[in-house]
Structures are given as structure tokens and as C-alpha cells.
Amino acid sequence: MTVDYRSLAATIAALTENETDEVALMATLACEIHHSDDRFDWTGFYRVTEPGLLKIGPYQGGHGCLKIPFDRGVCGAAARTGETQIVPDVDAFPGHIACASSTRSELVIPVRNGAGDIIAVLDIDSDQPDAFDETDAAALQAILAATFA
């Protein structure tokens, strides 16, 4: 199954219209994104709860890590650098944190609020190697920007 990102963006926009609560927005996005594609094995947010620390937020899939420091793993790299991370093989990523042994590839996108501050990262794991590309990243970045601006 390939994601129809245009339809996904329209659905998310309709579901989140006039909503400002970040956790409610994250919960809705995690659900809609997770169920939009079979590649998405775990879909969720890690929230910036204090300087240099992410804590698990709304997600779909098996349990995740509760805390991730900015200096560890793919999520930490995205939060620390402010750059989207597309990892085709998690075993080749230095310092990868294996929250689930089934994860083969990962896409992590920083989430910014209207002021441009990183408030979270969107983490999508796949049990397939090399599951994500620039098309996925760009479409999801646009959805996040529209939702959290």
C-alpha cells in the first residue's frame, strides 16, 4: 500500500481544524499516519519535556522507549540537529536505540511550533529495510508544518 499523502493531509486537516492542544494533535496524527500505510510498524511522537530530553507521547504500535536523550539514537539526532533523519538500516546507525527488535528502518522528523521551536519528533519505524524516502519525508514535513504552525 502506498500512502495517498494528499488525502491523508486533507483528512488530518479536517480532523484537527481549530484544535490547539499539542497532545490531541499528536494523538490524531499518530493514528491517521499509522493506519495510512502497511510500512508503518510504529508511529508516534517523542515530546521535548526538558532541555536535551524526549519523552514518549501519543503513539500507535507496540510500546516505545519512555525517555530518549538528545545525544542518543535517531530520535535524539533529529531533535539535536533539527534535521529529518531517514535511516534505511537502523543497525548501521551509530547509537541506534532498539526500542523494538523488529525495527529495520526509521524516519524521524522534527516537529516545530509556530515560533519555530522543536517541541517533539515524529518517529515512524518499519519492520522493512529501506522503507522510507524523500517523498515520505517531504509529505509528512508538510503535514506537520500545517498542523503545528
Biotite code that builds the C-alpha atoms (Angstrom):
import biotite.structure as struc

atoms = struc.array([
    struc.Atom([0.000, 0.000, 0.000], chain_id="A", res_id=1, res_name="MET", atom_name="CA", element="C"),
    struc.Atom([1.302, 3.450, -0.900], chain_id="A", res_id=2, res_name="THR", atom_name="CA", element="C"),
    struc.Atom([0.231, 6.487, 1.059], chain_id="A", res_id=3, res_name="VAL", atom_name="CA", element="C"),
    struc.Atom([-2.057, 8.958, -0.676], chain_id="A", res_id=4, res_name="ASP", atom_name="CA", element="C"),
    struc.Atom([-0.467, 11.915, 1.094], chain_id="A", res_id=5, res_name="TYR", atom_name="CA", element="C"),
    struc.Atom([-2.882, 14.441, -0.418], chain_id="A", res_id=6, res_name="ARG", atom_name="CA", element="C"),
    struc.Atom([-5.856, 12.542, 1.023], chain_id="A", res_id=7, res_name="SER", atom_name="CA", element="C"),
    struc.Atom([-4.045, 11.985, 4.338], chain_id="A", res_id=8, res_name="LEU", atom_name="CA", element="C"),
    struc.Atom([-3.285, 15.707, 4.641], chain_id="A", res_id=9, res_name="ALA", atom_name="CA", element="C"),
    struc.Atom([-6.918, 16.609, 3.903], chain_id="A", res_id=10, res_name="ALA", atom_name="CA", element="C"),
    struc.Atom([-8.204, 14.103, 6.469], chain_id="A", res_id=11, res_name="THR", atom_name="CA", element="C"),
    struc.Atom([-5.816, 15.359, 9.149], chain_id="A", res_id=12, res_name="ILE", atom_name="CA", element="C"),
    struc.Atom([-6.682, 18.993, 8.381], chain_id="A", res_id=13, res_name="ALA", atom_name="CA", element="C"),
    struc.Atom([-10.391, 18.231, 8.739], chain_id="A", res_id=14, res_name="ALA", atom_name="CA", element="C"),
    struc.Atom([-9.939, 16.255, 11.973], chain_id="A", res_id=15, res_name="LEU", atom_name="CA", element="C"),
    struc.Atom([-7.692, 18.852, 13.618], chain_id="A", res_id=16, res_name="THR", atom_name="CA", element="C"),
    struc.Atom([-9.409, 22.052, 12.476], chain_id="A", res_id=17, res_name="GLU", atom_name="CA", element="C"),
    struc.Atom([-9.322, 24.665, 15.264], chain_id="A", res_id=18, res_name="ASN", atom_name="CA", element="C"),
    struc.Atom([-7.562, 22.254, 17.668], chain_id="A", res_id=19, res_name="GLU", atom_name="CA", element="C"),
    struc.Atom([-4.624, 23.812, 19.522], chain_id="A", res_id=20, res_name="THR", atom_name="CA", element="C"),
    struc.Atom([-3.817, 21.186, 22.161], chain_id="A", res_id=21, res_name="ASP", atom_name="CA", element="C"),
    struc.Atom([-0.496, 19.635, 21.128], chain_id="A", res_id=22, res_name="GLU", atom_name="CA", element="C"),
    struc.Atom([-1.188, 16.223, 22.686], chain_id="A", res_id=23, res_name="VAL", atom_name="CA", element="C"),
    struc.Atom([-4.596, 15.978, 20.996], chain_id="A", res_id=24, res_name="ALA", atom_name="CA", element="C"),
    struc.Atom([-2.966, 16.893, 17.682], chain_id="A", res_id=25, res_name="LEU", atom_name="CA", element="C"),
    struc.Atom([-0.196, 14.334, 18.173], chain_id="A", res_id=26, res_name="MET", atom_name="CA", element="C"),
    struc.Atom([-2.687, 11.586, 19.070], chain_id="A", res_id=27, res_name="ALA", atom_name="CA", element="C"),
    struc.Atom([-4.754, 12.262, 15.961], chain_id="A", res_id=28, res_name="THR", atom_name="CA", element="C"),
    struc.Atom([-1.728, 12.392, 13.663], chain_id="A", res_id=29, res_name="LEU", atom_name="CA", element="C"),
    struc.Atom([-0.197, 9.228, 15.140], chain_id="A", res_id=30, res_name="ALA", atom_name="CA", element="C"),
    struc.Atom([-3.422, 7.326, 14.485], chain_id="A", res_id=31, res_name="CYS", atom_name="CA", element="C"),
    struc.Atom([-4.060, 8.637, 10.986], chain_id="A", res_id=32, res_name="GLU", atom_name="CA", element="C"),
    struc.Atom([-0.460, 8.305, 9.789], chain_id="A", res_id=33, res_name="ILE", atom_name="CA", element="C"),
    struc.Atom([-0.002, 4.848, 11.317], chain_id="A", res_id=34, res_name="HIS", atom_name="CA", element="C"),
    struc.Atom([-3.045, 3.405, 9.585], chain_id="A", res_id=35, res_name="HIS", atom_name="CA", element="C"),
    struc.Atom([-2.264, 5.032, 6.222], chain_id="A", res_id=36, res_name="SER", atom_name="CA", element="C"),
    struc.Atom([0.471, 2.589, 5.150], chain_id="A", res_id=37, res_name="ASP", atom_name="CA", element="C"),
    struc.Atom([1.447, -1.013, 5.890], chain_id="A", res_id=38, res_name="ASP", atom_name="CA", element="C"),
    struc.Atom([5.122, 0.012, 6.068], chain_id="A", res_id=39, res_name="ARG", atom_name="CA", element="C"),
    struc.Atom([4.419, 1.937, 9.273], chain_id="A", res_id=40, res_name="PHE", atom_name="CA", element="C"),
    struc.Atom([5.014, -0.560, 12.085], chain_id="A", res_id=41, res_name="ASP", atom_name="CA", element="C"),
    struc.Atom([5.273, 2.013, 14.917], chain_id="A", res_id=42, res_name="TRP", atom_name="CA", element="C"),
    struc.Atom([4.188, 5.616, 14.601], chain_id="A", res_id=43, res_name="THR", atom_name="CA", element="C"),
    struc.Atom([4.401, 8.177, 17.350], chain_id="A", res_id=44, res_name="GLY", atom_name="CA", element="C"),
    struc.Atom([5.774, 11.260, 18.949], chain_id="A", res_id=45, res_name="PHE", atom_name="CA", element="C"),
    struc.Atom([8.535, 11.876, 21.436], chain_id="A", res_id=46, res_name="TYR", atom_name="CA", element="C"),
    struc.Atom([7.966, 15.218, 23.151], chain_id="A", res_id=47, res_name="ARG", atom_name="CA", element="C"),
    struc.Atom([10.639, 17.642, 24.337], chain_id="A", res_id=48, res_name="VAL", atom_name="CA", element="C"),
    struc.Atom([9.885, 17.747, 28.065], chain_id="A", res_id=49, res_name="THR", atom_name="CA", element="C"),
    struc.Atom([13.066, 19.415, 29.271], chain_id="A", res_id=50, res_name="GLU", atom_name="CA", element="C"),
    struc.Atom([16.271, 20.620, 27.617], chain_id="A", res_id=51, res_name="PRO", atom_name="CA", element="C"),
    struc.Atom([18.018, 17.699, 25.933], chain_id="A", res_id=52, res_name="GLY", atom_name="CA", element="C"),
    struc.Atom([15.316, 15.111, 26.718], chain_id="A", res_id=53, res_name="LEU", atom_name="CA", element="C"),
    struc.Atom([12.490, 13.488, 24.773], chain_id="A", res_id=54, res_name="LEU", atom_name="CA", element="C"),
    struc.Atom([9.675, 11.556, 26.477], chain_id="A", res_id=55, res_name="LYS", atom_name="CA", element="C"),
    struc.Atom([7.177, 9.312, 24.773], chain_id="A", res_id=56, res_name="ILE", atom_name="CA", element="C"),
    struc.Atom([3.959, 10.905, 23.618], chain_id="A", res_id=57, res_name="GLY", atom_name="CA", element="C"),
    struc.Atom([0.947, 9.625, 21.719], chain_id="A", res_id=58, res_name="PRO", atom_name="CA", element="C"),
    struc.Atom([1.711, 6.630, 19.502], chain_id="A", res_id=59, res_name="TYR", atom_name="CA", element="C"),
    struc.Atom([0.334, 3.595, 17.670], chain_id="A", res_id=60, res_name="GLN", atom_name="CA", element="C"),
    struc.Atom([2.021, 0.187, 17.791], chain_id="A", res_id=61, res_name="GLY", atom_name="CA", element="C"),
    struc.Atom([3.871, -1.727, 20.487], chain_id="A", res_id=62, res_name="GLY", atom_name="CA", element="C"),
    struc.Atom([5.373, 0.066, 23.476], chain_id="A", res_id=63, res_name="HIS", atom_name="CA", element="C"),
    struc.Atom([8.195, 2.518, 22.866], chain_id="A", res_id=64, res_name="GLY", atom_name="CA", element="C"),
    struc.Atom([11.127, 3.800, 24.877], chain_id="A", res_id=65, res_name="CYS", atom_name="CA", element="C"),
    struc.Atom([9.979, 6.109, 27.674], chain_id="A", res_id=66, res_name="LEU", atom_name="CA", element="C"),
    struc.Atom([12.903, 8.553, 27.504], chain_id="A", res_id=67, res_name="LYS", atom_name="CA", element="C"),
    struc.Atom([15.434, 9.386, 24.803], chain_id="A", res_id=68, res_name="ILE", atom_name="CA", element="C"),
    struc.Atom([18.224, 11.890, 25.406], chain_id="A", res_id=69, res_name="PRO", atom_name="CA", element="C"),
    struc.Atom([19.103, 14.202, 22.516], chain_id="A", res_id=70, res_name="PHE", atom_name="CA", element="C"),
    struc.Atom([22.565, 12.615, 22.347], chain_id="A", res_id=71, res_name="ASP", atom_name="CA", element="C"),
    struc.Atom([21.269, 9.074, 21.627], chain_id="A", res_id=72, res_name="ARG", atom_name="CA", element="C"),
    struc.Atom([19.564, 7.346, 18.744], chain_id="A", res_id=73, res_name="GLY", atom_name="CA", element="C"),
    struc.Atom([17.778, 8.501, 15.626], chain_id="A", res_id=74, res_name="VAL", atom_name="CA", element="C"),
    struc.Atom([15.149, 10.476, 17.548], chain_id="A", res_id=75, res_name="CYS", atom_name="CA", element="C"),
    struc.Atom([17.834, 12.236, 19.546], chain_id="A", res_id=76, res_name="GLY", atom_name="CA", element="C"),
    struc.Atom([19.716, 13.102, 16.353], chain_id="A", res_id=77, res_name="ALA", atom_name="CA", element="C"),
    struc.Atom([16.589, 14.648, 14.809], chain_id="A", res_id=78, res_name="ALA", atom_name="CA", element="C"),
    struc.Atom([15.876, 16.684, 17.941], chain_id="A", res_id=79, res_name="ALA", atom_name="CA", element="C"),
    struc.Atom([19.511, 17.744, 18.370], chain_id="A", res_id=80, res_name="ARG", atom_name="CA", element="C"),
    struc.Atom([20.163, 18.742, 14.742], chain_id="A", res_id=81, res_name="THR", atom_name="CA", element="C"),
    struc.Atom([16.659, 19.868, 13.779], chain_id="A", res_id=82, res_name="GLY", atom_name="CA", element="C"),
    struc.Atom([17.012, 17.769, 10.624], chain_id="A", res_id=83, res_name="GLU", atom_name="CA", element="C"),
    struc.Atom([14.878, 14.908, 9.336], chain_id="A", res_id=84, res_name="THR", atom_name="CA", element="C"),
    struc.Atom([16.561, 11.528, 9.671], chain_id="A", res_id=85, res_name="GLN", atom_name="CA", element="C"),
    struc.Atom([15.929, 8.847, 7.036], chain_id="A", res_id=86, res_name="ILE", atom_name="CA", element="C"),
    struc.Atom([17.642, 5.652, 8.165], chain_id="A", res_id=87, res_name="VAL", atom_name="CA", element="C"),
    struc.Atom([17.463, 2.751, 5.679], chain_id="A", res_id=88, res_name="PRO", atom_name="CA", element="C"),
    struc.Atom([19.180, 0.310, 8.094], chain_id="A", res_id=89, res_name="ASP", atom_name="CA", element="C"),
    struc.Atom([18.932, 1.023, 11.816], chain_id="A", res_id=90, res_name="VAL", atom_name="CA", element="C"),
    struc.Atom([21.704, -1.465, 12.585], chain_id="A", res_id=91, res_name="ASP", atom_name="CA", element="C"),
    struc.Atom([24.113, 0.769, 10.639], chain_id="A", res_id=92, res_name="ALA", atom_name="CA", element="C"),
    struc.Atom([23.108, 3.934, 12.560], chain_id="A", res_id=93, res_name="PHE", atom_name="CA", element="C"),
    struc.Atom([25.668, 4.722, 15.302], chain_id="A", res_id=94, res_name="PRO", atom_name="CA", element="C"),
    struc.Atom([23.987, 4.736, 18.714], chain_id="A", res_id=95, res_name="GLY", atom_name="CA", element="C"),
    struc.Atom([20.634, 3.423, 17.470], chain_id="A", res_id=96, res_name="HIS", atom_name="CA", element="C"),
    struc.Atom([18.309, 2.636, 20.372], chain_id="A", res_id=97, res_name="ILE", atom_name="CA", element="C"),
    struc.Atom([16.448, -0.611, 19.756], chain_id="A", res_id=98, res_name="ALA", atom_name="CA", element="C"),
    struc.Atom([13.088, 0.055, 21.400], chain_id="A", res_id=99, res_name="CYS", atom_name="CA", element="C"),
    struc.Atom([11.693, -2.819, 19.295], chain_id="A", res_id=100, res_name="ALA", atom_name="CA", element="C"),
    struc.Atom([13.826, -5.617, 17.879], chain_id="A", res_id=101, res_name="SER", atom_name="CA", element="C"),
    struc.Atom([11.610, -5.787, 14.766], chain_id="A", res_id=102, res_name="SER", atom_name="CA", element="C"),
    struc.Atom([12.590, -2.284, 13.559], chain_id="A", res_id=103, res_name="THR", atom_name="CA", element="C"),
    struc.Atom([14.665, -2.363, 10.357], chain_id="A", res_id=104, res_name="ARG", atom_name="CA", element="C"),
    struc.Atom([14.373, 1.247, 9.125], chain_id="A", res_id=105, res_name="SER", atom_name="CA", element="C"),
    struc.Atom([13.239, 4.555, 10.542], chain_id="A", res_id=106, res_name="GLU", atom_name="CA", element="C"),
    struc.Atom([12.048, 8.037, 9.609], chain_id="A", res_id=107, res_name="LEU", atom_name="CA", element="C"),
    struc.Atom([12.207, 10.778, 12.252], chain_id="A", res_id=108, res_name="VAL", atom_name="CA", element="C"),
    struc.Atom([11.022, 14.334, 11.607], chain_id="A", res_id=109, res_name="ILE", atom_name="CA", element="C"),
    struc.Atom([11.410, 17.293, 13.997], chain_id="A", res_id=110, res_name="PRO", atom_name="CA", element="C"),
    struc.Atom([8.107, 18.936, 14.953], chain_id="A", res_id=111, res_name="VAL", atom_name="CA", element="C"),
    struc.Atom([8.202, 22.717, 15.313], chain_id="A", res_id=112, res_name="ARG", atom_name="CA", element="C"),
    struc.Atom([5.635, 25.042, 16.845], chain_id="A", res_id=113, res_name="ASN", atom_name="CA", element="C"),
    struc.Atom([4.603, 28.380, 15.327], chain_id="A", res_id=114, res_name="GLY", atom_name="CA", element="C"),
    struc.Atom([7.647, 30.056, 16.894], chain_id="A", res_id=115, res_name="ALA", atom_name="CA", element="C"),
    struc.Atom([9.983, 27.560, 15.216], chain_id="A", res_id=116, res_name="GLY", atom_name="CA", element="C"),
    struc.Atom([10.929, 25.733, 18.423], chain_id="A", res_id=117, res_name="ASP", atom_name="CA", element="C"),
    struc.Atom([11.305, 21.961, 18.299], chain_id="A", res_id=118, res_name="ILE", atom_name="CA", element="C"),
    struc.Atom([8.536, 20.600, 20.536], chain_id="A", res_id=119, res_name="ILE", atom_name="CA", element="C"),
    struc.Atom([8.734, 16.923, 19.537], chain_id="A", res_id=120, res_name="ALA", atom_name="CA", element="C"),
    struc.Atom([9.821, 14.477, 16.877], chain_id="A", res_id=121, res_name="VAL", atom_name="CA", element="C"),
    struc.Atom([7.587, 12.249, 14.780], chain_id="A", res_id=122, res_name="LEU", atom_name="CA", element="C"),
    struc.Atom([9.092, 8.765, 14.761], chain_id="A", res_id=123, res_name="ASP", atom_name="CA", element="C"),
    struc.Atom([7.980, 6.153, 12.231], chain_id="A", res_id=124, res_name="ILE", atom_name="CA", element="C"),
    struc.Atom([9.541, 2.686, 12.386], chain_id="A", res_id=125, res_name="ASP", atom_name="CA", element="C"),
    struc.Atom([9.224, -0.046, 9.796], chain_id="A", res_id=126, res_name="SER", atom_name="CA", element="C"),
    struc.Atom([9.891, -3.757, 10.017], chain_id="A", res_id=127, res_name="ASP", atom_name="CA", element="C"),
    struc.Atom([11.048, -3.493, 6.378], chain_id="A", res_id=128, res_name="GLN", atom_name="CA", element="C"),
    struc.Atom([14.555, -2.331, 5.426], chain_id="A", res_id=129, res_name="PRO", atom_name="CA", element="C"),
    struc.Atom([14.883, 0.911, 3.445], chain_id="A", res_id=130, res_name="ASP", atom_name="CA", element="C"),
    struc.Atom([11.158, 1.641, 3.804], chain_id="A", res_id=131, res_name="ALA", atom_name="CA", element="C"),
    struc.Atom([11.294, 5.456, 3.637], chain_id="A", res_id=132, res_name="PHE", atom_name="CA", element="C"),
    struc.Atom([12.392, 8.032, 1.098], chain_id="A", res_id=133, res_name="ASP", atom_name="CA", element="C"),
    struc.Atom([12.421, 11.789, 0.492], chain_id="A", res_id=134, res_name="GLU", atom_name="CA", element="C"),
    struc.Atom([8.827, 11.689, -0.780], chain_id="A", res_id=135, res_name="THR", atom_name="CA", element="C"),
    struc.Atom([7.636, 10.349, 2.588], chain_id="A", res_id=136, res_name="ASP", atom_name="CA", element="C"),
    struc.Atom([9.752, 12.871, 4.463], chain_id="A", res_id=137, res_name="ALA", atom_name="CA", element="C"),
    struc.Atom([8.589, 15.877, 2.435], chain_id="A", res_id=138, res_name="ALA", atom_name="CA", element="C"),
    struc.Atom([4.903, 14.962, 2.606], chain_id="A", res_id=139, res_name="ALA", atom_name="CA", element="C"),
    struc.Atom([4.992, 14.328, 6.347], chain_id="A", res_id=140, res_name="LEU", atom_name="CA", element="C"),
    struc.Atom([7.013, 17.511, 6.972], chain_id="A", res_id=141, res_name="GLN", atom_name="CA", element="C"),
    struc.Atom([4.290, 19.476, 5.172], chain_id="A", res_id=142, res_name="ALA", atom_name="CA", element="C"),
    struc.Atom([1.546, 17.820, 7.250], chain_id="A", res_id=143, res_name="ILE", atom_name="CA", element="C"),
    struc.Atom([3.420, 18.571, 10.482], chain_id="A", res_id=144, res_name="LEU", atom_name="CA", element="C"),
    struc.Atom([4.056, 22.178, 9.463], chain_id="A", res_id=145, res_name="ALA", atom_name="CA", element="C"),
    struc.Atom([0.395, 22.717, 8.607], chain_id="A", res_id=146, res_name="ALA", atom_name="CA", element="C"),
    struc.Atom([-0.796, 21.090, 11.845], chain_id="A", res_id=147, res_name="THR", atom_name="CA", element="C"),
    struc.Atom([1.572, 22.658, 14.387], chain_id="A", res_id=148, res_name="PHE", atom_name="CA", element="C"),
    struc.Atom([2.189, 26.115, 12.805], chain_id="A", res_id=149, res_name="ALA", atom_name="CA", element="C"),
])
